[in-house]
Amino acid sequence: MLPALAVLAAALCFSTTGTAQALAGVGASPVAVGAARIVVGGGILGLVALLRRAPTPPLRVMRGSVSGLVALGAIGVLAYQPLFFLGTRENGVAIGTVVALGSAPIATGIVDAVRLRRAPSPRWMLATAIALAGVVLVSGVTGDSIALAPGGLLASAGAGMSYALYTVRGKALIERGWDSTRVMGTVFGVAAVASLPVLLVAGSSWLLTPNGLALALWLGVVTTTIAYLLFGWGLARLTAVTVSTLTLAEPLAATLLGLFVLHEQLTPMGAAGLALIAVGLAVVSVPSRRREEVPDATARS
């Protein structure tokens, strides 16, 4: 249960993003905030990876596709933020979030199945379907006849694919003998360097205000550094598809934060959605006779 709890804790950290932005009240564009988050958090993760004395993988696993895996993982991290925000701008926060978060575990399952040449377990499929139904109910997008922007839907689906990209690539690096902290630090460190010019172009003057600096530090330290250290630790010990479903705890926790911190209202349909997400997470988290854990170098260190 510890790896599952680590991923759930990471999802809890992720869920504070919206509440933190609402409380900060900073007049910065979503692209600027997202870039600042990666610059701060990715930079710290990169430094942690450099300072950490982890065993160096054998030469045979450092050659070949490793640089490509790091590059693809960094591209996934970079692409997620603008695609997510574009999707929510075109079709609204509720639909954009549902498509992005809902497509992420599906995309992860497809990519990982192709990589491993093995279909996900029936239990994972059931748990993911239950949790996704809960996400739809929580978002409140059911029962409305509205025109959707195809470009926005593609952007949200692209955000889900970006998540799958850096999750599966990170898992592949771990399977090649990399320490999970080094994986997260390398991938996010590269993304942080690439995000710096994006931040400068999008505008960084808001970082000079007390609320702006506090927001950047919270998003960088808590929702990126701490969250992805926990995420990576769990990813080293669980399958990529299990991790992707566990992160659906994010909308559950975000809704609860909205209720208790921002004093938002919860509809009966939303309450039913929270219950479904909790059931789905319980199904995928409870250990079974066939162990979900994947042995690796970090699990024995």
RADA-V7536 format. One record per backbone hydrogen bond with DSSP energy under -1.0 kcal/mol. NH is the residue of the N-H (numbers start at 1). CO is the residue of the C=O. If there is no record, write none. Layout:
NH:CO  NH:CO
This chain:
5:1  6:2  7:3  8:4  9:5  10:6  11:7  12:8  13:9  14:10  15:11  16:13  17:14  20:16  21:17  22:18  23:19  24:20  25:21  28:26  33:29  34:30  35:31  36:32  37:33  38:34  39:35  40:36  41:37  42:38  43:39  44:40  45:41  46:42  47:43  48:44  49:45  50:46  51:47  52:48  54:52  61:58  63:59  69:65  70:66  71:67  72:68  73:69  74:70  75:71  76:72  77:73  78:74  79:75  80:76  83:79  84:80  85:81  86:82  87:83  88:84  89:85  90:86  91:87  92:88  96:92  97:93  98:94  99:95  100:96  101:97  102:98  103:99  104:100  107:103  108:104  109:105  110:106  111:107  112:108  113:109  114:110  115:111  116:112  117:113  118:113  125:121  126:122  127:123  128:124  129:125  130:126  131:127  132:128  133:129  134:130  135:131  136:132  137:133  138:134  139:135  141:136  153:149  154:150  155:151  156:152  157:153  158:154  159:155  160:156  161:157  162:158  163:159  164:160  165:161  166:162  167:163  168:164  169:165  170:166  171:167  172:168  173:169  174:170  175:171  177:174  178:173  183:179  184:180  185:181  186:182  187:183  188:184  189:185  190:186  191:187  192:188  193:189  194:190  195:191  196:192  199:195  200:196  201:197  202:198  203:199  207:204  208:205  209:206  213:209  214:210  215:211  216:212  217:213  218:214  219:215  220:216  221:217  222:218  223:218  225:220  226:221  227:222  228:224  229:225  230:226  231:227  232:228  233:229  234:230  235:231  236:232  237:234  238:234  243:239  244:240  245:241  246:242  247:243  248:245  249:246  250:247  253:249  254:250  255:251  256:252  257:253  258:254  259:255  260:256  261:257  262:257  264:258  271:267  272:268  273:269  274:270  275:271  276:272  277:273  278:274  279:275  280:276  281:277  282:278  283:279  284:280  285:281  286:282
